[in-house]
Amino acid sequence: MKFSSRATLITGIDVGSSAVRIAVGQIVTQGNTQLLQILGCAEVPAEGIHKGIITSIDDAVSSVSACLERVERLAGAQITHAVVGISGSHILSQQSKGVVAVAKPDGEITEDDVARAIEAARTVATPVNYEILHVIPKTFTVDGQSGIKDPTGMTGVRLEVDAQIIQGVSSQMKNISRVVYRAGLNVDSMVLTILASADIVTTERQKELGVAVVNIGASTTSIAIFEEGDVLHTAILPIGSEHITSDIAIGLRTSIDVAERVKVEFGTALPKSVGRKEEIFLAELGAVEQEVVDRKYVAEIIEARVEEIFRKIDKELRAIERSGLLPAGVLFTGGGARLDGLVELAKKELRLPAALGYPIDITSMSEKVNDLSFTSAIGLVAWGADSDAPVATRGRMGGSIFEKVGSSIKDSKSVFKSIRDGIRTLLP
């Protein structure tokens, strides 16, 4: 990953269902190497947000503003711009194909031809009230020869591109922009959060072999699957770690707060690893009742819900014929991935290698850089710092929002330069 040499601060905002998290970083040079240094990370409980959807503008603004104030103190500077992550069950993904005739009489394919092909792929029928968030080119085909990463300079008559179109509900995207703008920030980019997370926890080798990145949030679980360096599939499941907490609260007939502490302090997804006589005293965790529960029973509750999450993940893998067939396995991130025993159960249920996904090549004095719940915010900072990540200008409420177009395709730098510089502003 290459970064621009600018010295300005780069900010990533992860507006989640349970918490708003903001990370601030800058590019530093160590010898001949440029690294992303995280200066500070902050989080506050989220208000006015449910399953990634804004339910109260004022409450959400208060949460973002409070978190922004904390991170500005850590960074020692005022923040004016940010890369904002978007997620939620309203996100849709579909495949598209763009076809154009090569313009030059001698048949040489130029960057303009490539830009026109990608623009042609954008012309898909979107559902009512949806708009395109990302157009991610995957491979090109020149006169029937497929699997081409960068067709610039080749000779042909017909140029095709296979692309993935990621769309979101217009109103929700505008609401998130409005919240950030009212908190005093301009939105530089709006990015599908799981793509930003995946970029910093995977290597190019893993993306080439085939890897799935799974972000387990509070209300949703996001999935990004890569193969041959391309984004193969994305999905957002309406189930997350809050569902585990709710199951524990129902099973133990206790409050949500007590159930959350039970999950965090004593929870495991492996009942077989729990001793028969291990007990949990709920009164010590804030419960009114003087009840003692079997820790193995709690583990069985957790296991059942985690297995359901894995079944849904495997269903997405089956849909693209990759169930049990990703050599680089699955990388888990997000706050929900901190659950004890999750990786071991994933290996069994998904029949794939599994591990926790931590940021790669990120420096920081803060321990939060290795906190799985901050992976998305840090990934958004890295996305904003990546000089190779192409953008297409799109106007939106609260100022310009720049749309990323396939940062995962590192081999197509010259292709995307024309997109970044040439695609017109679509909205005022």
TACOR-V630948 format. One record per pair of residues at least 12 apart in sequence whose ideal C-beta (glycine too) atoms are under 7 Angstrom apart, sorted by the first residue. I is the first residue (numbers start at 1). J is the second residue. Records with the same first field share a line. If there is no record, write none. Layout:
I = J  J
//
This chain:
1 = 382  386
2 = 387  388
3 = 27  34  36  385  386  387
4 = 27  385  387
5 = 27
6 = 27
7 = 26
9 = 24  26  75  77  79
10 = 25  26  381  384  385
11 = 24  79  81  82  83  381
12 = 82  83  85  377  378  379  380  381  384
13 = 64  82  84  85  180  377  380
14 = 85  193  376  377  380
15 = 49  85  176
16 = 46  217  218
17 = 46  49  50  51  52  217  218  219
18 = 46  218  242
19 = 43  44  45  46
20 = 43  44  46  63  64  67
21 = 41  43  373  374  377
22 = 42  67  68  71  377
23 = 38  41  374  377  378  381
24 = 39  40  71  75  79
25 = 37  38  39  381  385
26 = 39
27 = 385
35 = 361  363
36 = 362  381  382  385
37 = 363  364
38 = 362  364  366  369  378  381
39 = 74  75
40 = 71  74  75  366
41 = 366  368  374  377
42 = 67  70  71  74
43 = 67
44 = 63  66  67
46 = 63
47 = 59  60  62  63
48 = 60  63
50 = 219
51 = 88  89  219  220  238
52 = 87  88  219  220
53 = 88  90  172
54 = 172  175  176  179
57 = 175  178  179
60 = 179
61 = 179  182  183
64 = 179  180  183
65 = 183
68 = 183
79 = 185
80 = 185  186
81 = 185  186  188
82 = 180  185  187  188
83 = 188  189  191  380  381  383  384
84 = 176  180  187  190
85 = 191  193  196  376  380
86 = 133  168  173  176  190  191  192  193
87 = 193  194  220  222  236
88 = 172  220  236
89 = 220  236  238
90 = 168  169  172
91 = 166  168  192  236
92 = 130  167
93 = 164  166  234  235
94 = 124  165
95 = 162  164
96 = 121  124  163  165
97 = 121  160  161  162
98 = 117  118  120  121  160  161  163
99 = 120  158  160
100 = 113  116  117  120  159
101 = 157  158
102 = 156  157  159
107 = 155  156  157
108 = 153  155
109 = 142  151  152  153  154  156  159
110 = 152
111 = 152  414  415  417  418
112 = 418
113 = 159
114 = 151  152  415  418
115 = 418  419  422  423
117 = 159  160  161
118 = 135  137  161  163  419
119 = 423
121 = 135  161  163
122 = 135
124 = 165
126 = 167
129 = 169  170  171
130 = 167  168  169  170
131 = 167  168  170  173
132 = 165  167
133 = 166  167  168  190  192  403
134 = 166  192  403  404  405
135 = 163  165  405
136 = 163  164  231  405  406
137 = 161  163  406  409  412
138 = 162  163  164  230
139 = 162  230
140 = 159  160  161
141 = 160
142 = 154  156  159
143 = 156  157  158
149 = 411  412
150 = 411  412  414  415
152 = 414  415
164 = 231
166 = 192  234
173 = 190
174 = 396  397
177 = 396  397  398  401
178 = 397  398
180 = 398
181 = 397  398  399
186 = 398  399
187 = 398  399  401
188 = 384  402
189 = 383  384  391  401  402  404
190 = 401
191 = 380  383  404
192 = 234
193 = 222  376
194 = 213  215  222  223  224  234
195 = 224
196 = 376  379  380  383
197 = 213  215  333  375  376  379
198 = 213  224
199 = 379  382  383  407  408
200 = 359  360  362  378  379  382
201 = 213  331  333  357  358  359  360  375
202 = 226  331
203 = 360
204 = 229  410
206 = 328
207 = 226  229  408
208 = 228  229
209 = 327  328
210 = 226  227  322  326  327  328
211 = 226  326  328  329  331
212 = 225  326  330
213 = 331  333  357
214 = 313  330  332
215 = 333  334  376
216 = 240  241  332  334  336  337
217 = 240  334  335  336
218 = 240  241  242  335
219 = 240  242
220 = 236  237  238  240
221 = 237  239  240  309
222 = 236
223 = 235  313  316
225 = 320  322
226 = 408
229 = 408  409  411
230 = 408  409
231 = 408
232 = 320
233 = 316  320
235 = 316
237 = 312
239 = 309  312
240 = 336
241 = 335  336
243 = 305
244 = 263  302  305
245 = 259  260  263
247 = 301  305
248 = 262  263  298  301
251 = 301
252 = 293
254 = 282  287
257 = 286
258 = 282  285  286  287
261 = 285  286
262 = 280  285  298
263 = 302
266 = 280  295  298
267 = 298  302  339  340
268 = 299  302  340  341
269 = 302  303  306  339  340  341  342  345
270 = 299  341  344  345
271 = 296  299  300  303
273 = 341
274 = 295  296  299
276 = 296
278 = 295  296
279 = 292  293  294  295
280 = 293  295  298
303 = 345
306 = 342  345
307 = 349
310 = 346  349  350
313 = 350
314 = 350
324 = 351  352
326 = 352
329 = 352  353  354  355
330 = 346  350  352  354
331 = 355  357
332 = 346  354  356  357
333 = 356  357  372  375
334 = 372  373  375
335 = 372  373
337 = 356  372
338 = 372
343 = 355  356
356 = 372
357 = 375
358 = 370
359 = 375  378
362 = 378
383 = 404  407
386 = 407
388 = 407  410  413
389 = 404  407
390 = 405  406  416  419  420
391 = 403  404  405  420
392 = 405  419  420  423
393 = 423  425
394 = 426  427
395 = 425  426  427  428
396 = 427
405 = 419
//
